[in-house]
C-alpha cells in the first residue's frame, strides 16, 4: 500500500467527510480499531492559523471525558500533513436521519434530549464551549446521540477566526456555527458562552422532535430575524420536552438553564414524575463556564 494511504500511525481506508479546510478519513490504528482521522486539506496545511485552529480543536476535545462525546485519540500538528484522530462514531447524523425518516419517534425524544444534555454538560464541565451544536454534529445510533466536531470549539473568551474556503490565505471574522441554531446574542455580535450552546441544544432537540428547525427555513436574514424576535415554532414539542426546550430557547441568556440542569430535569420525567412542573433554574444552574 502506498504511503499516501498512511497518515502517521493510521492506515486510511476511505474519505467519509469533507469541509472547508479539512477532510475526514475512516482509518485503522495499529491495533486494527476503526478511527476517524481529520486532516487539513493540502492548500491549508502550510498555513499557521489553520494549524493553530486544529491544535485548539485537539486541546478542546482532549479535555472532554464523556461516553456521549467522540474521544480524541491523538494527532500531529507539526507534520507535513497536520491531522488529529478521534474515536469513530458509527451511526447517522441527526440531520440526515430526520431528512430520510422524519422526526424521531415521540417516545424516544426525551431520552435523546437528556443524553445530548449530558454530552453538553461534560463539554462545559471541561471548561470548553462547543459552539456548533446542530443536527449535522450529532450522530445517532439507535436511541443514543453522540456529539462530534469540535472544529470551532474554544475556551470561553477566546477569539476566533474563520476562513473563506475559496481564498484560504484571506481571513475574515464572521459568526461561527450553523445559522438556524445560533443564539441571538451571537447574531448580535456578542460573546459565546455556555448559554449559547444551551440555546443550540434547544433548537436541535426541537428539530429532532418535530422534523423541522424551530426558526424555519428561508434566507439567512429571515432565519436570523426570527431568532432575534424569539419566534420559535415549537408546535409538536410536547410533554416532558416542552418546558426544558422553551427555557433553553429563552431570548435572554441569563434565563437559560445549564446543560446539567436540563439533563436532571429530563431524568425526573424519566423517573415518572408525571405532570408536575419542571422546577425553575437557580443561580447555580445559570453559572457560565469560567
C-alpha positions in Angstrom: 0.0 0.0 0.0 1.4 3.4 -1.0 2.5 6.0 1.6 -0.4 8.2 0.6 -2.7 5.6 2.2 -1.0 6.1 5.6 -1.1 9.1 7.8 1.1 9.0 10.9 0.1 5.9 12.8 -3.1 5.3 10.8 -4.0 3.4 7.7 -6.5 5.3 5.7 -9.5 3.4 4.3 -11.8 5.9 2.6 -13.0 9.5 2.9 -16.1 10.0 5.0 -16.4 13.7 5.2 -15.1 17.0 3.7 -15.3 20.5 5.0 -14.0 23.9 4.1 -10.5 23.3 5.4 -10.2 19.6 6.2 -11.1 16.1 5.1 -12.1 13.2 7.4 -11.0 9.7 6.7 -12.1 6.4 8.1 -8.9 4.7 9.2 -7.4 1.9 11.2 -5.0 2.3 14.1 -2.1 -0.1 14.9 -4.5 -2.5 16.7 -7.0 -2.6 13.8 -9.5 -0.4 15.5 -11.6 1.9 13.4 -10.9 5.6 13.9 -11.8 8.9 12.2 -8.8 11.0 11.1 -9.3 14.7 10.3 -6.6 16.1 8.0 -6.1 19.6 6.8 -6.5 19.9 3.1 -3.2 20.4 1.2 -3.9 24.1 0.5 -4.4 24.8 4.2 -1.6 22.6 5.6 1.1 25.2 5.3 -1.0 28.0 6.9 0.0 28.7 10.6 -3.5 29.9 11.5 -5.1 26.7 10.1 -2.7 24.7 12.2 -3.5 26.7 15.3 -7.2 26.0 14.8 -6.5 22.3 14.5 -4.4 22.5 17.7 -7.2 24.3 19.5 -9.6 21.6 18.4 -7.3 18.9 19.7 -6.9 20.8 23.0 -10.6 21.2 23.5 -11.6 17.7 22.6 -8.8 16.2 24.8 -10.3 17.8 27.9 -13.8 16.4 27.5 -14.5 13.0 29.0 -17.9 11.6 28.2 -19.3 8.4 26.7 -21.6 10.7 24.6 -18.7 12.8 23.0 -16.3 11.5 20.4 -13.0 11.0 22.1 -9.7 12.4 20.9 -7.1 9.6 20.3 -4.1 11.5 19.1 -2.7 13.6 16.3 0.3 15.6 14.9 0.1 19.2 14.2 3.8 19.7 13.4 3.7 17.5 10.4 3.6 17.9 6.6 0.0 16.6 6.9 -1.4 18.1 10.1 -4.1 15.8 11.5 -5.9 14.5 14.5 -7.6 11.2 15.3 -10.9 10.6 17.0 -12.9 7.6 18.0 -15.0 6.6 15.1 -18.7 7.1 15.9 -21.0 4.8 13.9 -24.5 5.9 13.1 -26.2 8.7 11.1 -26.1 12.4 11.5 -29.4 13.6 13.1 -30.0 15.9 10.1 -29.7 13.0 7.6 -31.8 10.7 9.8 -34.6 13.3 10.0 -34.4 14.1 6.3 -34.9 10.4 5.5 -37.4 9.3 8.1 -38.9 12.4 9.7 -39.0 13.3 13.4 -37.7 10.8 15.9 -40.4 8.7 17.5 -42.0 10.7 20.3 -41.2 8.2 23.0 -37.5 8.3 22.1 -37.0 12.1 22.1 -36.8 12.7 25.9 -34.1 10.2 26.3 -32.3 11.6 23.2 -32.6 15.1 24.7 -31.3 14.1 28.1 -28.3 12.2 26.7 -27.4 15.2 24.4 -27.7 17.5 27.5 -25.3 15.1 29.4 -22.8 15.4 26.5 -23.0 19.2 26.5 -22.7 19.3 30.3 -19.5 17.3 30.1 -18.2 19.8 27.5 -19.0 22.7 29.8 -17.6 20.9 32.9 -14.3 20.7 31.0 -14.3 24.5 30.5 -15.0 24.2 26.8 -17.7 25.7 24.5 -18.7 23.5 21.6 -20.2 26.4 19.6 -21.8 24.3 16.9 -24.4 22.0 18.5 -26.6 21.3 15.5 -28.2 18.3 13.7 -25.1 17.8 11.5 -22.9 17.4 14.5 -25.0 14.8 16.4 -24.5 11.2 15.4 -27.4 8.9 16.2 -27.2 5.1 16.6 -30.3 3.5 17.9 -31.5 5.8 20.7 -28.0 7.2 21.5 -26.7 10.5 20.3 -23.0 11.3 20.3 -21.7 14.9 20.0 -19.0 15.3 17.4 -16.9 18.0 15.6 -15.0 20.4 17.9 -13.7 22.4 14.9 -14.9 25.7 16.3 -14.9 24.8 20.0 -12.8 27.0 22.3 -12.4 28.2 25.8 -14.8 31.0 26.9 -13.5 34.4 26.0 -11.1 33.1 23.3 -11.0 34.9 19.9 -11.9 33.0 16.8 -11.2 33.5 13.1 -12.7 31.5 10.2 -11.6 31.2 6.6 -13.3 31.5 3.3 -12.9 28.2 1.5 -12.3 29.8 -1.8 -9.5 32.1 -0.5 -7.6 30.2 2.2 -5.0 32.9 2.7 -7.6 35.6 3.2 -9.1 35.6 6.7 -12.3 37.3 7.8 -14.2 37.5 11.0 -17.7 36.0 10.9 -20.2 34.4 13.2 -19.2 30.7 13.7 -21.8 28.0 13.8 -24.9 26.7 12.0 -27.1 29.7 11.3 -30.5 28.2 12.3 -29.1 27.1 15.6 -27.3 30.2 16.6 -28.2 32.0 19.8 -29.4 35.6 19.4 -26.5 37.1 21.3 -24.1 35.6 18.7 -26.1 37.0 15.8 -25.8 40.4 17.5 -22.1 40.1 17.8 -21.9 39.1 21.5 -19.6 36.6 23.1 -20.3 32.9 23.1 -21.0 31.3 26.4 -22.4 28.1 27.9 -25.9 29.6 27.4 -25.2 29.9 23.7 -24.6 26.1 23.5 -27.8 25.5 25.5 -29.8 27.6 23.0 -28.4 25.4 20.2 -29.3 22.3 22.3 -32.9 23.5 22.5 -33.1 24.2 18.7 -31.6 20.8 18.0 -34.0 18.9 20.3 -37.0 20.8 18.8 -35.7 19.7 15.3 -35.5 16.0 16.5 -39.0 16.2 18.0 -40.7 17.9 15.0 -38.6 17.2 12.0 -38.1 21.0 11.3 -36.0 23.8 12.6 -37.9 25.9 15.1 -36.9 29.0 13.3 -37.9 27.8 9.9 -36.3 27.9 6.5 -35.5 30.7 4.0 -32.8 33.2 3.7 -30.2 33.7 6.3 -31.7 37.2 7.0 -35.2 35.7 7.6 -33.9 32.9 9.9 -31.8 35.4 11.9 -34.8 37.8 12.2 -37.0 35.0 13.7 -34.2 34.1 16.1 -33.8 37.7 17.2 -37.5 38.1 17.7 -37.8 34.9 19.6 -40.2 33.5 17.0 -39.7 29.8 17.7 -42.2 27.3 16.3 -42.5 24.7 19.0 -45.7 23.1 17.8 -45.2 19.4 18.4 -42.7 19.8 21.3 -44.9 18.4 24.0 -44.9 16.5 27.3 -41.6 16.5 29.2 -39.8 18.3 26.5 -41.9 21.4 26.3 -40.6 23.3 29.3 -36.9 22.5 29.1 -36.8 23.4 25.4 -38.8 26.6 25.9 -36.4 27.7 28.6 -33.3 26.7 26.6 -34.6 29.0 23.8 -35.1 32.0 26.1 -34.1 35.2 24.4 -32.0 36.3 27.4 -29.0 34.1 28.0 -29.4 34.6 31.8 -32.8 32.9 31.6 -31.5 29.7 30.1 -30.7 26.8 32.5 -27.4 24.9 32.4 -27.0 21.7 30.4 -26.6 19.8 33.6 -29.9 21.2 34.9 -31.6 20.2 31.6 -30.3 16.6 32.0 -31.6 16.5 35.5 -35.0 17.9 34.6 -35.4 15.2 31.9 -34.2 12.5 34.3 -37.0 13.4 36.7 -39.5 12.9 33.9 -38.0 9.6 33.1 -38.5 8.5 36.7 -42.2 9.0 36.4 -42.8 12.5 38.0 -45.9 12.7 35.9 -47.2 16.1 35.0 -45.5 18.0 37.8 -43.9 21.3 36.6 -40.2 21.3 35.9 -38.5 23.3 38.7 -37.0 26.7 37.8 -33.3 27.0 37.3 -31.4 28.5 40.2 -28.4 30.7 40.2 -26.0 27.7 40.1 -27.7 26.3 37.1 -27.2 29.6 35.2 -23.5 29.9 36.0 -21.5 30.1 32.9 -18.3 28.1 32.3 -15.4 30.0 33.7 
